[in-house]
Amino acid sequence: MRMLLKACMDTEKANEAVRNGTLDKLIHEVAQQLKPEAAYFTAENGRRTAFMVFDMQDSSTMPMISEPFFQDLGADITYTPVMNMDDVERGLSQLR
């Protein structure tokens, strides 16, 4: 299932991760693991925030994905099922 991972990082923990070089490493490791079709980074409500769209094969992978963000960055994590345009069109065609 296509999922949107949103990780809002604690500012102090993320600042420390920037200073010691672990933020870049963590982001790259998660990206290698997830192979996201899209990844975006911004500030939301004053906090570093990552958005990654990826295919979640099994919900049992959630702890493996989430724990580095929780433990190293004090992040708030959300997972949201999402659709691309093809998915929406396919779903709407089933309503006819």
C-alpha positions in Angstrom: 0.0 0.0 0.0 1.3 3.5 -0.9 1.9 5.4 2.3 2.9 8.9 3.3 5.4 9.0 6.2 5.5 12.3 8.0 8.3 12.8 10.5 8.3 16.1 12.5 11.6 16.2 14.4 12.3 17.7 17.8 14.3 20.8 17.2 17.0 20.3 19.9 17.5 16.7 19.0 17.6 17.5 15.3 20.1 20.4 15.9 22.4 17.9 17.7 22.0 15.4 14.8 23.0 18.1 12.3 26.0 19.1 14.5 27.3 15.5 14.8 26.5 14.5 11.3 23.9 11.8 12.1 20.8 13.5 10.6 22.2 13.1 7.0 23.1 9.5 7.8 19.7 8.7 9.2 17.8 10.3 6.3 19.9 8.3 3.8 19.5 5.0 5.6 15.7 5.4 5.8 15.6 6.4 2.1 17.7 3.3 1.2 15.3 1.1 3.2 12.1 2.6 1.9 13.1 3.5 -1.7 10.5 6.3 -1.7 8.9 7.4 -4.9 9.1 10.9 -3.5 10.8 12.5 -0.5 10.4 16.2 0.6 11.8 18.1 3.5 10.5 21.4 4.9 9.8 23.2 8.1 6.3 22.7 9.6 5.3 24.6 12.7 8.9 25.5 13.2 10.2 21.9 13.1 12.2 20.0 10.6 9.8 17.7 8.8 10.3 14.9 6.3 7.6 13.6 4.0 8.2 10.3 2.2 5.8 8.4 -0.1 6.7 4.7 -0.3 5.1 1.3 -0.7 4.5 -0.4 2.6 4.4 -4.2 2.0 3.6 -5.1 5.6 2.6 -3.0 8.6 5.2 -5.0 10.7 7.9 -2.7 9.1 6.5 0.3 11.0 8.7 -0.1 14.1 11.9 -0.6 12.0 11.0 2.6 10.0 9.9 4.7 13.0 12.4 3.9 15.8 15.3 5.8 14.4 13.1 8.9 14.1 11.7 8.3 17.6 15.0 7.5 19.3 17.5 9.8 17.5 15.3 12.7 16.7 12.3 12.7 19.1 10.1 12.8 16.1 6.3 12.7 15.9 5.5 10.1 13.2 2.3 9.7 11.1 1.5 7.1 8.4 -1.3 8.0 6.0 -2.5 5.8 3.1 -2.4 7.8 -0.1 -3.2 7.5 -3.8 -1.7 8.8 -6.9 -3.8 10.0 -9.8 -4.0 6.5 -11.4 -5.2 5.0 -8.1 -7.9 7.7 -7.8 -9.1 7.1 -11.4 -9.1 3.3 -10.8 -11.1 3.7 -7.6 -13.6 6.1 -9.1 -14.2 3.9 -12.1 -15.4 1.2 -9.7 -18.2 3.5 -8.6 -19.9 3.5 -12.0 
